Amino acid sequence: MTRFSERTLSRVSAPVSEKPEVTEADAPRPRATLALTSAATAVALMTYTAPMVTLPDIAAALHTPLSAQAWLLNGTPLGLAALLLVAGSLADDYGRRRIFLAGTFALGITTALSALTSSTLLFTLTRIAQGASSAALLASSLGLIVHAFPTPRGRLHATGVWGAFVSGGIAVGPLVTGAMPDWRLAYAVLGAAALIVAALGVRTLSESRAPRGGRPDLAGAVTFGLALVALVAALTLGRDGWLRAPVGLLLLAAVLLVGVFALVERRGTTPMIDLSLLRHRLFLASSAGGLFTGFAVIGLFSFLPALLQQTLGLSAIDTAWLFLLWSGLSFTVALQARRLAGRVSSRHQLALGFLLHAVGVLTMLGALDSGSWTRLLPGLVIAGVGSGLLNAALPLLSVESVPAARAAMGSGAQQTFRYIGSCAGVALTIAIATSAGGGLARGADIAMVVSAGLAVLAAVSMVVLRERV
C-alpha cells in the first residue's frame, strides 16, 4: 500500500472532526445502514437503467426522433453528474442522513411522475430530476457507510457490498421494466419502491456530519451543470456534423464554463471539491476510473440493448434476459471481489477490469451483423466480470483517496466523473452507431472498437497513476 493510502486509512480509522450525537438512540446501526443504503442505491440504478430495454417503446410513445433519443438516456446521468459534488458537500456539512432521505423521497416522486409524461421534453426533465435525487442518495450513502463502519476491515466489506448492489440494480432494472406490460407501469413501481426505502430509513438511520461552515457552493453547482449541458448538447448535435458552428460553440462554452467553475472553486470558502486533492495521484486514479467507466462501459451498454432490438429483432424482455448475463456476473463478481483485498490494490483491480471489458467487447464484434445473439455470449461473460471488478474497486478507492471527514465528497467526485463519462459515452455511442455507413450493425462494431480503445487507455492510466512513495 502506498504511503498516501496508508495515511488516508489511518485518518479514516482515527477519530475525525465530526460532531455526531452521543446518545444511544443516534448510534449507527451498521447492518441496517448498509442494507438501506444498498437498497436505495439498487433502486436508483434500476431507475437509471430503466430505459435501456424500453427505449424503442418510450421513443414511439413520445414521438421522439432518433437524433433526440440520447436525451431520453442522458437525462438521469446529466442530473447525477451536475449535482453529485454539491450533494456530497451538503451531506458532509448538513447531515448525511438528512440528504439521503431527501434524495430517496424525491427519487420516488420524480420516478412516478415519469409515468405521467406525454412528451420528450417532460420525460427528459423528470429524468434529470431523478438524477439530481439519485445524486443526493448516492453521495451520502458512502458517507453513512464510513460513519457506520469505522475500521478499514469493516469498510472494505461494506463498500464491497454497496458496489455489488450498484451492479445488482443495473442487472434487475432492465428485467423489471422489460417484464412489465407497459413502461409507464414500470416507473410507477420503481417510484413506490424508492418511497418505501425512504420510509424505512426515517427510523433506522443515524445522523452524521463533518461541518466546515459557510454556505453551499451554488455558484459552482450552476457553472458545472451548465458546462455539462453544453457538452452533452454538443455531442448529441455532433451526429449531424461535427464541424457545424453550433457544435463548436457549445464545445467552446463547455470549456469556458469549466474554467469558470475552477476559478469559483479556487476562491470559494466551501467549494464543492477541494482542488488541492488533484495533486494526489490516488484521487486522480479514482476520478479517472469513474470517468472511463462511464465513457467506455456505461456509454456502450446503455444503447447496446436498443441496438440488439433493432438489428436482431429481440423483444424487450428477451434483451433484458440476455443482458442479465453481463449485469448478473457483474453483481456476483463485485460481491466476491473483496476477497482480493490485500492481494490486489484497487488501482490494479480497476486496470484488470478495464482490460477484461476491452477483451469482452472486441469478442462481440460482428455479432449483430451475423444475426446471431449467441455470438454475444462469450463477450458478455468476459465484460461482465470486468464490470464487477470496476464496481467493487471504485467505491473503496473513492473513500481511500480522501480524508474520512470528506468521505461523501470523495464519493461524489468519483461518481460525478462516472456520470460525466456516461453522458458523453451515450451521446458518442449513439452518434457513431447511427451515423456510420453500412447500417446499425456496422455502426455498433465501430462503437465497440472505440469503447475497447478507451478501456485500454483507462487500464494504462490506472497503472501510471500510483502515489509517489
N, C-alpha and C positions, 0 to 999 in steps of 0.2 A: 504494500500500500504506500502511496506517495506521502511525503511529509505534509502537503496541504490537506489531503483527505484525512490523515491522522489528526491534524489539528482541528479539522472540521468535526470529526466524530467525537473528539474529546469535548468540544463545545456542545455537541448535541447531547452527550451523556451527562455533562455537568449542569448544575443549576443555571438557569438563564434569567434574564431580567424581565420575565413575565410577571404578571400580577394576578395569579389565579386565586380564586376564593379557597379558603382553607376548611370550609365546612364539609362534613361528611356527605351531605346531600349533593354537593357540587363536585365531588371527587370523580375523576374519569372512570368510566367502565370500559376497559379495553375491548372485550369481546363484543359488547353491544355497539361500541363506537365503530369498530371495524365492520360489523355486519351492516349497520345502517349506511355508512359512507360507501361501502362496496355496492349495496343495493341501489343507492341513489346514482352512483356512477354508472352502473349497468343500465338503469332506465335512461339516463342521459345519452349513453352511447346507442341504445336501442332507438331513441328518438332521432339521433344523428344519422343512423343508417337506414331509417325507415324508407326514404325514397329510393334506395338503391335498386330494389327489385320491382318497385311500383312506379318508377319514373315514366314509363310509357303511358300508364293509365292516368297518372296525375297530369301529364302534359296534354293528353287528349281531353280530359275533363275541363282543364283550364284554358284550352286552346293556345298552348304555349308553343311557339315556333322553335325549331331545332337550335337556332342561334341563341335563344334565350334560356335553354334548358340548364345551362351552367348555373344560373341564378337559383333554380329550384334545389340544386345540390349544395350550392355555396352559401345559402342564407345562414345556416347554423354555424359552419366554421367561421364565417365572417364575424358574427356576433361573439363567438368564442375568442377569436384572435384579438378583437378590438378591446375586450373588457377583462381578459384573464389577468393581465398585470395589475390593473386598478382593483380588481376583485381580490387578488392576493394581498395587496397592501391594505385594503379595507378590512379584510379578515384579520390580519395581524393587529391592526390598530383598534378596531371597534368590536372585535369578538368573532371568532371563527364559527361558533355555534349559531350566532345571530345571522351571519351572512349565509351559512349553509342552509338554514331553514328558510330564509327569504328566497334564496335561489331555487330550492326544491319546490316550494309552493308556487313560485312564479312559473317554473317549468311545467307544472301540472296544468295551470290555467292557460298558458300560451299554446301548449300542445293541443289541448282540447279546442282552442279557437281555430287551429289549423283545419280541423274537420269542417268548419263552417265557411271557409273562404270560397270565393267564386271567381277569382282572377289570379293571374300570375303575380301581380304586384302585391296583393293582400297575402297570398301564401308565402311569398318571399319575406314580407315584413314579419309575419308570425314566426317564420323560421329564424330570422335574425334575433327576434325576441327570445326564442328558445335557446339560441346560442349564448345570449347575454345571461340568461338564467342558469344555463349549464356552467358558464364561466364562474359564477358565484359558488356553486356547489363543488365544482372540481377543484378550484383553487383553495377552498377552505378545507376540503376533505383531508389532504395530506397534512395540513396544519393540525387538524384534530387528531390524526393518527400519531404524529410526532409527540403531541402532548400526552396522549393515552399510552404510548409505548416509549418510555424514556431511555431504554437501553438499546445499544446497537443491535443486539441479537433479536430483541422483540421487534424493533423497527424493520429489520431485514425480513422477518416473517410477514409482518403486516403489509409492507409495501409490495411484497410478492403477491399476496392475496389480492390486494387492491388492483395491482396491474393485471392479474388474471381476470378480474371482473371487467376490466376495460375490454379484453378480448371476448369475454362472455357476452357482454352487451352487443358487441359487433356481431357475434355469432347468432344470438337469439333474435335480434331486431329484424333482419330480413325474413326469418321464419314466421314471426308473429304477423308481420304485415302481409307476407305472401299467403298465409293461411286464412286471412280474413276475407270475407266475400266482397268487401269494399274498403278502399284505402282510407276513407273518412272514419270508418268504424275503428280501424287500427289506431288512428290518432286519438280517438276518444278513450280507448282502452289504456294507451300509454299515459295519457293525461291523468286518468284515475289512479294509475299505479304510482305516479310521482306524488300525488296528493296523499296517498296512504303512507308512503315512506316519510313524508314531511310530518304527518300527524304523529307517527311513532317516534320521530326524533324529538318532538317537543318535550316529552317527559323523560327521555333516555339520555340525551347528550349533555355533557357538562361544558361550561364556557371556559375559554382560554384566550389570551391575547398577549401581545407584546407591543404596547403603545409607544409611538415615537413622538406624539404631539403634532400639532399643525393640522392643516386642512387636507382633504382628499385632493389628489392631483388630477383635477378635472381638465385643466388645460392640456396635460399630457394625454389623457384619455381621448379628448376630442381630436387633437392633431394626429395621434396614432390611428384612430378609427378612420379619419378622412384619408390618410395615406393608404390604408388597406383597401378602402372602397375604390380609390383611384387605380390601384394596382390590379384589383380583380376586374374592374371595368375595362382596363387596357387589355388584359389577357383575353377577356371574353370578346371584345371587339376585334382583336387581332385575327380571329378566324376569317374575317372578310378582307384581310390585308394588313400586314404588319407595318407597312411603310406609309399608311394613311395618316394625315395630320392629327385626327382625334386620338389615335393610339399613342403617337409620340407625345402629344400634350399631356395626356393622362399619366404616362410614364414619368415625364418631367415633373408633373405635380406631385407624384408619389415620392420621388427623390427629394424634392424641396421640403415636403411635409415631414419626411423622416429627419431631415436636417433640423427643422424647427423643433421637432419632438426631442432630439438630442440636446438642443440648446435649453429647452424648457426643463428637461430632467437634470441637466447640469446645474441650473440656477435655482431649482426648486428646493424648499426645505424638507418636503416629504415626497420625494419622487416615486413614481410607480416602480421604477427599477433603479437600483444603485449601480451607476455606470462604472464604478470602481471595480465591480465584480468581473468586468470584461478583461481585467488584467490577469485573471486566474484561468488557466487552461482547463481546469476541471469544469468550471462554469461554462466556458466556451464549448467544451465537449457535450455537456448537457443540452445547451441551446442548439448546437449543430445537429445533435442526434434527433431532437424534436423536429427541427426544420426538415431534414431529409426524410424522416419517417412520414411526414405529411406529404412532401413533394413526390417522393418515389413510390411509397407504398399506398397511402390512403388515396392520393390523387388517381392512381391507376385503378385500384379496386373499387372506388366509388362509382365509376362509369362502366366498368367491365360487365357487371350484370346486365345493364341495358343493352350493351353490345351483343351479349350472348342471346338475348331475347330477339334482337333484330336480325342477327345473322344465322343463328341455329334454330330459331323458332321455338325456343323453350318458353314454358309458362312461367309466371312469377314464382309459384311455389316450387316448381322444378329447379329454377335458378337458385332459389333460397337453399334447397337441399344440397345442390352441388357446391355452393359456396360455404356450406357448413363444414365441408371437408377442410377448407382453408381456415375459417374462423374458429372451428371447434378444436383443431390442432393447435391453433394459436392460444386458445384458452388453456388447454391441457399443459402445453409446454411452459406457459407463463406461470402456471400454478406450481410446477415442479422445478422451475429454474432456480429457485432459492437454494437448491442443493449444490449449485455451482459456486455459492459464496465461499470465499476463502481460497478457491482454486482458480477461478477466472474473474478478473476485475470487470467492473461494469462496462468500461470502455471496450475491452476486448470482447465481451459478450455482445455489445452493440455491433462491433465490426463483423463478428460471425453472423449475426442476424441479418445485416445488410447483404453480406456475400451470399447467404442462402436465398434471400429474396431475389437477387440478381440471377442466380442459377435457376431458380424455380420459374421465373418469368421467361427467361430465354428458352426453357424447356417447352413452354406453351406456344412458341412461335409456329405459325401455320395451322394451328388447331381450328380456328374459326373459318379459315378458307377451305379446310378439308371437309367441313360439315359434320365433324365427329366430336361430341363432347367428351368422349372417353380419352381423347388425346390430351385433355386438360388435366387429368387426374394426377400424374406424377408431378407436374409443376405446382399444382395447388398444395400437394403434400409438402414439398420442399419449401415453398414460400410460406406456408402456414407455420412450420417450425421456426423459420426465420422471424416471422412476425411475433411469435410468442416470446422469443428471446428479447426482441426490442421492447415489447410491452412490460416485461419483467424488469429490465435493466433501467429504463428511463426514469420511473418514479424514484427508485433508490438513488440514482445519480443526481437527480434534481435536489434532493434533500441533503445529500452528502456535499454538494458544491456550495452551500451557503451556511451561515450560522443558524443554529436551531431557532433563534428568535425570528428569523426571516424565512421559516420553512414554507409558509404559504406563498410568499413572494417567489421563492425558488421554484416551487411547483408551477406557479402562474407563468413564470418566464419560460420554462421548458415547454409547457403546453401552448403558450402563445406562439412560439416558433413552430410548434407542431401544426397548429391550425392555420398559420400563415402559409406554411408549405402545402397544407391541404387545399386551401383556396386557390393558390397558384397552380397546384398539381391538377386539380379537377378541371380548371379552365384550360390549361395547356393540353391535357389529355383529350378533352372534347374537341379542341381546336385541331389537334393533329389527326385524330381519328376521323373527323367528319370532313376535313378539307383535303386529305391526301388523295391522289389519283388512284384508281383501282378499286374503289368501294370501301365499305366499313371494315371488312376483314383485313384488307391491306393496311388501312389506317391504324387498326388495332395493333398489328405487328410492329409498325413504326413506333407507336406509343409504348409498347412493351420494351423495345430496344432502348428508348430514351429513359424509361424507368430503371432498367437494369444498369445503364451507364451512370445514372445519378446515385444508385445504390452502391456501386463500386467506389465512386468518388467519396461517398459518405464513409465507407469502410476505411479508406485510406486516411481520411481526416480523423477518425476515432483513434487510429494508431499514432498519428502525429501529435494530436492534442493531449499530451500527457504532462502533468505538472512537473516543473523542474525540481530536481532533487537538491 
